[in-house]
Amino acid sequence: MSLGSSKFWVGMLIGSVAGAMVYRCCQSGKAKEWKEKMCSKMSQMRHKAEDILEEGKKKAIDAGVKIADSVAEKAEENRNRAHSFANNNK
């Protein structure tokens, strides 16, 4: 057996043992309890993120409306100036 081949089999053996140990630990009651807690926390974080996203959308819409109103006011002022300038030059 060559050196590369023996490294492969040693790696497979170590990986199998480590995998068996992790699998055994994951089947314990403590691991299942931890998994449930993590799933619960992730769900809470997801809901908070959705709320933050909705709030951000509302703020962006409000800011857009304010900017649009400001631009509309400036456009109206400029239109009125142009009309008054045109009327004065007649």
Residue frames as qw, qx, qy, qz and C-alpha x, y, z in Angstrom:
[[0.000, 0.892, 0.453, 0.000, 0.00, 0.00, 0.00],
 [0.420, 0.467, -0.030, 0.778, 1.38, 3.42, -0.90],
 [0.214, -0.171, -0.448, 0.851, 1.73, 6.34, 1.49],
 [0.299, -0.059, -0.157, -0.939, -1.12, 8.32, -0.12],
 [0.614, -0.246, -0.648, -0.379, -3.45, 5.35, 0.09],
 [0.500, -0.283, -0.698, 0.428, -2.69, 4.73, 3.78],
 [0.010, -0.080, -0.244, 0.966, -3.35, 8.40, 4.58],
 [0.471, -0.170, -0.413, -0.761, -6.72, 8.06, 2.87],
 [0.648, -0.304, -0.692, -0.089, -7.69, 5.01, 4.98],
 [0.361, -0.211, -0.554, 0.720, -6.48, 6.62, 8.22],
 [0.169, -0.016, 0.000, -0.985, -8.53, 9.72, 7.37],
 [0.580, -0.237, -0.555, -0.547, -11.58, 7.56, 6.67],
 [0.578, -0.282, -0.715, 0.274, -11.15, 5.77, 10.00],
 [0.180, -0.169, -0.384, 0.890, -10.78, 9.02, 11.96],
 [0.321, -0.079, -0.225, -0.916, -13.75, 10.55, 10.13],
 [0.600, -0.278, -0.687, -0.301, -15.91, 7.50, 10.84],
 [0.467, -0.302, -0.653, 0.514, -15.06, 7.54, 14.54],
 [0.016, -0.117, -0.183, 0.976, -15.68, 11.29, 14.80],
 [0.432, -0.158, -0.437, -0.773, -18.97, 10.95, 12.91],
 [0.584, -0.330, -0.742, -0.025, -20.13, 8.14, 15.20],
 [0.326, -0.266, -0.528, 0.737, -19.29, 10.22, 18.27],
 [0.163, 0.035, -0.044, -0.985, -21.14, 13.27, 16.95],
 [0.524, -0.231, -0.612, -0.545, -24.15, 11.15, 15.99],
 [0.526, -0.329, -0.738, 0.267, -24.23, 9.58, 19.46],
 [0.170, -0.225, -0.364, 0.888, -24.03, 12.98, 21.15],
 [0.269, -0.055, -0.271, -0.923, -26.79, 14.39, 18.93],
 [0.533, -0.308, -0.717, -0.328, -29.20, 11.67, 20.02],
 [0.287, -0.208, -0.695, 0.626, -29.03, 12.64, 23.70],
 [0.109, -0.795, -0.595, 0.051, -31.87, 14.45, 25.42],
 [0.285, -0.686, -0.022, 0.669, -29.69, 17.47, 26.09],
 [0.215, -0.112, 0.556, 0.795, -28.88, 17.83, 22.40],
 [0.000, 0.551, 0.747, 0.371, -32.56, 17.58, 21.45],
 [0.221, -0.823, -0.403, 0.333, -33.42, 20.24, 24.05],
 [0.286, -0.512, 0.227, 0.778, -30.65, 22.48, 22.72],
 [0.168, 0.180, 0.699, 0.672, -31.91, 21.97, 19.16],
 [0.075, -0.738, -0.662, -0.103, -35.44, 22.97, 20.18],
 [0.265, -0.781, -0.156, 0.543, -34.13, 26.10, 21.90],
 [0.274, -0.286, 0.450, 0.801, -32.06, 27.04, 18.86],
 [0.093, 0.421, 0.745, 0.510, -35.02, 26.54, 16.52],
 [0.163, -0.824, -0.519, 0.158, -37.17, 28.69, 18.79],
 [0.289, -0.672, 0.068, 0.678, -34.58, 31.47, 18.92],
 [0.239, -0.032, 0.612, 0.754, -34.08, 31.34, 15.14],
 [0.016, 0.635, 0.718, 0.284, -37.83, 31.64, 14.65],
 [0.220, -0.848, -0.304, 0.375, -37.96, 34.65, 16.98],
 [0.306, -0.465, 0.319, 0.767, -35.07, 36.27, 15.12],
 [0.195, 0.267, 0.720, 0.610, -36.80, 35.66, 11.80],
 [0.068, -0.800, -0.593, -0.052, -39.98, 37.34, 13.04],
 [0.284, -0.777, -0.052, 0.560, -37.99, 40.30, 14.37],
 [0.312, -0.201, 0.523, 0.767, -36.17, 40.58, 11.05],
 [0.113, 0.537, 0.720, 0.425, -39.49, 40.58, 9.19],
 [0.173, -0.875, -0.401, 0.208, -40.78, 43.34, 11.48],
 [0.331, -0.607, 0.202, 0.694, -37.63, 45.40, 10.96],
 [0.277, 0.099, 0.666, 0.685, -37.92, 44.92, 7.21],
 [0.013, 0.734, 0.645, 0.211, -41.54, 46.07, 7.20],
 [0.261, -0.853, -0.180, 0.415, -40.65, 49.10, 9.32],
 [0.368, -0.365, 0.416, 0.748, -37.81, 49.91, 6.94],
 [0.211, 0.398, 0.705, 0.547, -40.14, 49.69, 3.95],
 [0.098, -0.864, -0.494, 0.025, -42.60, 52.07, 5.61],
 [0.331, -0.743, 0.059, 0.578, -39.85, 54.54, 6.45],
 [0.350, -0.095, 0.572, 0.736, -38.51, 54.39, 2.90],
 [0.108, 0.624, 0.675, 0.379, -41.98, 55.03, 1.48],
 [0.213, -0.894, -0.309, 0.246, -42.52, 57.96, 3.87],
 [0.370, -0.548, 0.276, 0.698, -39.14, 59.43, 2.93],
 [0.294, 0.194, 0.677, 0.647, -39.96, 59.01, -0.76],
 [0.001, 0.799, 0.582, 0.152, -43.29, 60.76, -0.31],
 [0.292, -0.835, -0.086, 0.458, -41.64, 63.66, 1.53],
 [0.364, -0.309, 0.475, 0.739, -39.02, 64.02, -1.20],
 [0.203, 0.439, 0.715, 0.505, -41.67, 63.84, -3.91],
 [0.103, -0.885, -0.444, 0.091, -43.74, 66.51, -2.15],
 [0.347, -0.695, 0.137, 0.614, -40.68, 68.73, -1.81],
 [0.319, -0.042, 0.621, 0.715, -39.83, 68.33, -5.49],
 [0.100, 0.654, 0.688, 0.299, -43.44, 69.00, -6.47],
 [0.190, -0.888, -0.257, 0.329, -43.48, 72.20, -4.38],
 [0.332, -0.509, 0.356, 0.710, -40.23, 73.41, -5.95],
 [0.265, 0.234, 0.722, 0.594, -41.57, 72.60, -9.42],
 [0.004, 0.811, 0.581, 0.069, -44.76, 74.53, -8.69],
 [0.264, -0.810, -0.024, 0.523, -42.77, 77.51, -7.40],
 [0.323, -0.272, 0.543, 0.726, -40.61, 77.48, -10.52],
 [0.189, 0.499, 0.740, 0.409, -43.69, 77.19, -12.75],
 [0.092, -0.895, -0.405, 0.164, -45.29, 80.16, -10.99],
 [0.313, -0.654, 0.218, 0.653, -42.08, 82.19, -11.37],
 [0.307, 0.030, 0.677, 0.668, -41.90, 81.34, -15.05],
 [0.086, 0.699, 0.670, 0.237, -45.54, 82.34, -15.58],
 [0.181, -0.898, -0.209, 0.342, -45.14, 85.58, -13.66],
 [0.355, -0.449, 0.410, 0.709, -41.94, 86.38, -15.59],
 [0.252, 0.290, 0.732, 0.563, -43.72, 85.67, -18.87],
 [0.021, -0.831, -0.555, -0.032, -46.70, 87.85, -17.85],
 [0.279, -0.800, -0.006, 0.530, -44.41, 90.72, -16.82],
 [0.329, -0.283, 0.542, 0.719, -42.60, 90.62, -20.17],
 [0.298, 0.553, 0.720, 0.294, -45.80, 90.88, -22.24]]
